[in-house]
């Protein structure tokens, strides 16, 4: 009898992976969401038990009777039940009134809206899901939502809500009526060094705060530097931001190509201003991107400081250092920046401004800011800047706004599709590509009812005398 063929662990070469990459990504996204939620619930449960213990001790210190303690507990439970009811209310696009479109991009639009329940004015960014999936932009929009929802930061545009429907994702943010820095540059052409110092100093503080969150913005440019109603700046558009990750050039170029196809054509003006406006309003430009991002050699947070150097150059010279008609030519110039980078003598920059630009637009290992933002702050160009109180100071330019819905500092756009989605009989299903996308700023800021009650009682303790007794409402 022939001996049986020995068993082997070798698999057939044509054996296929049972799940697609898309399915694995969705499963991982769901897993991450559940883990975050479970971790948060466990942490909240532990904190809640500790809060109850602290509250009990505080009530005992006030010599409250068992009936009085029970009254306070019932009040807390009622307060938290009301909060939970509000949290369960689903927010949709129908909770807003449309006012005006102020921006259009590759995957959607930005529109000024009014929140019906409060009358507040916001800026709503609408993004088409199908387009984002087709162009592999899912991680970009998730990154933007995560950065904006992370913390309260005076240098970042504040996210109020994020939600979705079958077709679109929505980011509802504070509306800043002053427009963006590019609009200001188009209007003023060239800034004085005093004006440039103010805006660049604020940009440094803004980027410093982003880096402290362990993010690299990667797309710092005048279009993404917004001006609020008091003239101070805030950073927007975190679609290319990364948590200390390295991205291939294709991610950047794909975004630029899409921006170029979708941005509105602008009426031609005088030759100099026409070139600038066409370059930045019609074409998604890589003018401000550091060479390391294009070269695939790896990079760190100093790519954002390169961008600041390019913006300072443009403010004082009147055009960016690597300007060209086509984005591909700009990329070539940036990669060969030593050959093309020149500060023109007729710009008559001060020695301090010239030195700062040269120490930012340079090789990454010697770039100012590699050892932290304090290196840049200490540069002589910023002599006299009160870094601690800069945001409280008076800005060089304060927007003159006729009302809270004034959009005069933004370009005008045509309406191309209805604001409200068309009704459908199909039952809405949760999209596995965007699990956990919903966010409500007010819910996140709501204080624990136990903590609030305890703070009230502690205040009472500080007011009452030893023999006085607290009687709860």
NORMO-V224523 format. One record per backbone hydrogen bond with DSSP energy under -1.0 kcal/mol. CO is the residue of the C=O (numbers start at 1). NH is the residue of the N-H. If there is no record, write none. Layout:
co=CO nh=NH
co=CO nh=NH
This chain:
co=12 nh=15
co=20 nh=24
co=21 nh=25
co=22 nh=26
co=23 nh=27
co=24 nh=28
co=25 nh=29
co=26 nh=30
co=27 nh=31
co=28 nh=32
co=29 nh=33
co=30 nh=34
co=31 nh=35
co=32 nh=36
co=33 nh=37
co=34 nh=38
co=35 nh=39
co=36 nh=40
co=37 nh=41
co=38 nh=42
co=39 nh=43
co=40 nh=44
co=41 nh=45
co=42 nh=46
co=43 nh=47
co=44 nh=48
co=45 nh=49
co=46 nh=50
co=47 nh=51
co=48 nh=52
co=49 nh=53
co=50 nh=54
co=51 nh=55
co=52 nh=56
co=53 nh=57
co=54 nh=58
co=55 nh=59
co=56 nh=60
co=57 nh=61
co=58 nh=62
co=59 nh=64
co=60 nh=63
co=65 nh=69
co=66 nh=70
co=67 nh=71
co=68 nh=72
co=69 nh=73
co=70 nh=74
co=71 nh=75
co=72 nh=76
co=73 nh=77
co=74 nh=78
co=75 nh=79
co=76 nh=80
co=77 nh=81
co=78 nh=82
co=79 nh=83
co=80 nh=84
co=81 nh=85
co=82 nh=86
co=83 nh=87
co=84 nh=88
co=92 nh=95
co=93 nh=96
co=95 nh=116
co=97 nh=114
co=100 nh=112
co=103 nh=110
co=107 nh=128
co=108 nh=105
co=109 nh=126
co=110 nh=102
co=110 nh=103
co=111 nh=124
co=112 nh=99
co=112 nh=100
co=113 nh=122
co=114 nh=97
co=115 nh=119
co=120 nh=115
co=122 nh=113
co=123 nh=173
co=124 nh=111
co=125 nh=171
co=126 nh=109
co=127 nh=169
co=128 nh=132
co=129 nh=133
co=130 nh=134
co=131 nh=135
co=132 nh=137
co=133 nh=136
co=137 nh=141
co=138 nh=142
co=139 nh=143
co=140 nh=144
co=141 nh=145
co=142 nh=146
co=143 nh=147
co=144 nh=148
co=145 nh=149
co=147 nh=150
co=153 nh=156
co=155 nh=235
co=158 nh=174
co=160 nh=441
co=161 nh=172
co=162 nh=439
co=163 nh=170
co=167 nh=129
co=168 nh=165
co=169 nh=127
co=170 nh=163
co=171 nh=125
co=172 nh=160
co=172 nh=161
co=173 nh=123
co=179 nh=227
co=180 nh=184
co=181 nh=185
co=182 nh=186
co=183 nh=187
co=184 nh=188
co=185 nh=189
co=188 nh=190
co=192 nh=196
co=193 nh=197
co=194 nh=198
co=195 nh=199
co=196 nh=200
co=197 nh=201
co=198 nh=202
co=199 nh=203
co=200 nh=204
co=201 nh=205
co=202 nh=206
co=203 nh=207
co=204 nh=208
co=205 nh=209
co=206 nh=210
co=207 nh=211
co=208 nh=212
co=210 nh=215
co=211 nh=214
co=216 nh=242
co=221 nh=224
co=222 nh=181
co=222 nh=225
co=224 nh=236
co=225 nh=181
co=226 nh=234
co=227 nh=178
co=228 nh=231
co=232 nh=228
co=234 nh=226
co=235 nh=157
co=238 nh=241
co=242 nh=216
co=242 nh=244
co=248 nh=251
co=249 nh=253
co=250 nh=254
co=251 nh=255
co=252 nh=256
co=253 nh=257
co=254 nh=258
co=255 nh=259
co=256 nh=260
co=257 nh=261
co=258 nh=262
co=259 nh=263
co=270 nh=274
co=271 nh=275
co=272 nh=276
co=273 nh=277
co=274 nh=278
co=275 nh=279
co=276 nh=280
co=277 nh=281
co=278 nh=282
co=278 nh=283
co=286 nh=289
co=290 nh=293
co=291 nh=295
co=300 nh=303
co=301 nh=304
co=302 nh=306
co=303 nh=307
co=304 nh=308
co=305 nh=309
co=306 nh=310
co=307 nh=311
co=308 nh=312
co=309 nh=313
co=310 nh=314
co=311 nh=315
co=312 nh=316
co=313 nh=317
co=314 nh=318
co=315 nh=191
co=320 nh=323
co=326 nh=330
co=327 nh=331
co=328 nh=332
co=329 nh=333
co=330 nh=334
co=331 nh=335
co=332 nh=336
co=334 nh=337
co=336 nh=339
co=336 nh=340
co=337 nh=341
co=344 nh=347
co=345 nh=348
co=350 nh=354
co=351 nh=355
co=352 nh=356
co=353 nh=357
co=354 nh=358
co=355 nh=359
co=357 nh=360
co=357 nh=361
co=359 nh=368
co=360 nh=362
co=364 nh=367
co=367 nh=370
co=369 nh=372
co=372 nh=375
co=373 nh=377
co=374 nh=378
co=376 nh=379
co=379 nh=382
co=380 nh=383
co=382 nh=385
co=385 nh=387
co=389 nh=392
co=390 nh=393
co=403 nh=406
co=407 nh=410
co=431 nh=434
co=434 nh=437
co=439 nh=162
co=440 nh=444
co=441 nh=445
co=448 nh=452
co=449 nh=453
co=450 nh=454
co=451 nh=455
co=452 nh=456
co=453 nh=457
co=454 nh=458
co=455 nh=459
co=456 nh=460
co=457 nh=461
co=458 nh=462
co=460 nh=464
